[in-house]
Amino acid sequence: MEAIRLRNLTKTYAQRKAVDDISFSITSGKIVGVVGANGAGKTTLLEMMMGLRKPTSGTVELLGVDMVREGGKAKEKLGVLLQEQCIYKKAKVIEVIHFFHDLYVNPLDRSEERRV
């Protein structure tokens, strides 16, 4: 099953293309890294994939949902780990779990927590 599918994805700022006609798919269960030089369009690409930035042209689908038209339906199923972490360094694991739990409208029941 395709978890992510990009087709002819392009993002243009003024006359400069930050992302130029990218197409690929990622199947469920795969881990993918996006690497490249500064200014290569990595952040723009990821923001479009997450539904945070609208593409100039092309499509992004996450779990079969069009992220431009219906991104809100898929955002709760999306997890992103960026290079720079923004969680307090001395936070306990359980505090981080509670933090992410509180981000969702319909989170899992906390009574199902296990000790790690």
HUUR-V762784 format. One record per backbone hydrogen bond with DSSP energy under -0.5 kcal/mol. NH is the residue of the N-H (numbers start at 1). CO is the residue of the C=O. Records with the same first field share a line. If there is no record, write none. Layout:
# HUUR-V762784
NH->CO ; CO
This chain:
# HUUR-V762784
3->1 ; 26
4->26
5->61
6->24
7->59
9->22
10->57
11->19
13->16
14->12
16->13
18->11 ; 16
19->11
21->19
22->9
24->6
26->4
28->1
30->27
35->33
40->37
45->41
46->42
47->43
48->44
49->45
50->46
51->48
52->47
53->47
56->10
57->10
59->7
61->5
62->65
63->3 ; 61
65->62
67->60 ; 65
70->66
71->67
73->70
74->71
75->71
77->74
78->75
82->80
85->83
91->88
95->92
96->92
97->93
98->94
99->95
100->96
101->97
102->98
103->100
104->101
107->104
112->109
113->110
